[in-house]
Amino acid sequence: MAAMDVCNSRFGRGAVMPARAGLVEKRTWSTKFEMRSRRFTTRLSEVPNVSAVQ
């Protein structure tokens, strides 16, 4: 909590907040559950692969 306070004092109120705090009202997108596979957690070939580019 102290680290969050330091970041918020440096970068402004609300710069850092707990996960999911107030995000539902602010987001402009929504999850498309109807596009999800019925086996989305049981078949590894259907799990999306994401990697970061450095």
GIDA-V792077 format. One record per pair of residues at least 4 apart in sequence whose ideal C-beta (glycine too) atoms are under 7 Angstrom apart, sorted by sequence separation. I is the first residue (numbers start at 1). GAP is how many residues later the second one is. D is the distance in Angstrom with one decimal. If there is no record, write none. Layout:
# GIDA-V792077
i=I gap=GAP d=D
i=I gap=GAP d=D
This chain:
# GIDA-V792077
i=1 gap=4 d=6.5
i=2 gap=4 d=6.5
i=3 gap=4 d=6.5
i=4 gap=4 d=6.1
i=5 gap=4 d=6.2
i=6 gap=4 d=6.3
i=7 gap=4 d=5.8
i=8 gap=4 d=6.9
i=11 gap=4 d=3.8
i=17 gap=4 d=4.3
i=22 gap=4 d=6.3
i=23 gap=4 d=5.8
i=36 gap=4 d=5.1
i=39 gap=4 d=4.4
i=8 gap=5 d=5.7
i=17 gap=5 d=6.9
i=40 gap=6 d=6.3
i=8 gap=7 d=5.4
i=39 gap=7 d=6.1
i=7 gap=8 d=5.8
i=8 gap=8 d=5.6
i=7 gap=9 d=4.3
i=37 gap=9 d=4.9
i=4 gap=12 d=4.8
